[in-house]
Amino acid sequence: MKDYTYKKYTTEELMEVIDVFNVSPDSLSKIRTILANDPVKPDAGNFFRYYNPNSRGDRFEKMVCEKTGSKYALAVNSGTSALVAAMVAAEVGPGDEVIVPAYTFFASPSAVVVAKAIPVITEIDETLTLDPAAVEKNITSKTKAILPVHMLGLPAKMDEIRAIAAKHKIKVIEDSAQAFGGKYKGKYLGTVGDIGCVSLDAYKVIGTGEGGLVLTDDEWCYTRAQSFHDAAACWRPDRYARERKPGELFCGENYRMPEMCAAVGIAQLRKLDWINERTRAVWKQLRAEVKLPSCAKWVESNDDAGVCGYTLGMLFETQAQAVSAITAKTGLGGLAAGDTRGVRDWHVYWNWEHILEQKTVTREGCPFTCPHVGKLPAYSPNMCPKTRDIMCRLATLAISPAFDAEWASQYAAKLTADLKKLF
Ligand SMILES: Cc1ncc(COP(=O)(O)O)c(C=O)c1O
């Protein structure tokens, strides 16, 4: 009997995947020879996570729960998707306000707008994270959630923020995009608030190329995020069941994490603690060994034991001093000397023209013109002068997991000498 089975995925596809890793031509050819005698199985789950007993997505989520202690983890296709899904999970919508820091990647306020709510841009303090006093001032009867962001792997003031949220009965959605594996008082960042969002894009602590995670202990939040990330809640455990209560079924997006990304995530997750331990150790060593001039101080963290440690920050008294430190080949960076790499830096609110000028995806101006909206924040490039001042006095150093104690000692001596010459 002739075989009419269509083999969708063959050795060709696997070889292309292996080639992504830049393997040498010689190794590629050896692998091809091995596979010629042991061809790939055509039933590789179709690279689709559902109805797939070997789903890498399932396995990755389970591993994330085990690692972080989160009750639920939802793998999605980006950190931005995670944020939008989290907004939906928290039932953020038209007329609601969400407090976001004035220093974060544009995706944080953007997710609020995509959820048709209003981002209330709020000052940070010298820990580079949300200032609780400014949060309290910006709370209105429309506030639905606070979105602390653990920028540069530095934990936000979670106790204070959670206390404000509890007082006003609103949710805390952590943007842990830049801080996976970091901790606050012993708990993994992203599991301290009601919902946590992680990015797994190419530049984060660990990556799947593109990817993200929604973390929560709240079954209802998980259910809504799961429904939303999956077009129309097609792949719930019982996909044909009617909703258990209103709010479970609605029209969503397709934010599902591809199986290929989940497979990479499984390998990356095994390295998460190792990476953070390495960078944290160098971060601590540099703070102990570099002698700062009297015009500079370290960026204080809200939990030294929990920082990711891949960025070390120092604050100068003036922008001019930060500019000299950055431009003097010290290895330091920062936007004090003008926006980075000659392009506008999307991490500071004064460049968020989409929000400051309310540029919206549809012409009627939703969500800013929505009849449910209260008084709009007075959006302007000067609305958060404290954040602007802090960001313009900041110099940072990038720390790689490849660095070790020897590197740290050598760099500490060089930076101390460089700064001494300058100030
Ligand atoms: C603070 C913050 N939030 C959200 C995101 C968005 O993540 P993604 O690029 O995976 O969409 C990023 C990415 O840079 C980020 O830094």
The ligand as an ORCA input file, in Angstrom:
! r2SCAN-3c Opt
* xyz 0 1
  C      10.006     47.709     31.188
  C       9.560     46.989     29.945
  N       8.267     46.639     29.812
  C       7.840     45.961     28.733
  C       8.687     45.610     27.713
  C       8.148     44.939     26.511
  O       8.666     43.661     26.316
  P       8.693     43.012     24.857
  O       9.810     43.637     24.096
  O       8.953     41.566     25.124
  O       7.384     43.251     24.245
  C      10.039     45.939     27.809
  C      10.986     45.591     26.741
  O      11.990     46.226     26.522
  C      10.494     46.654     28.951
  O      11.771     47.004     29.101
*
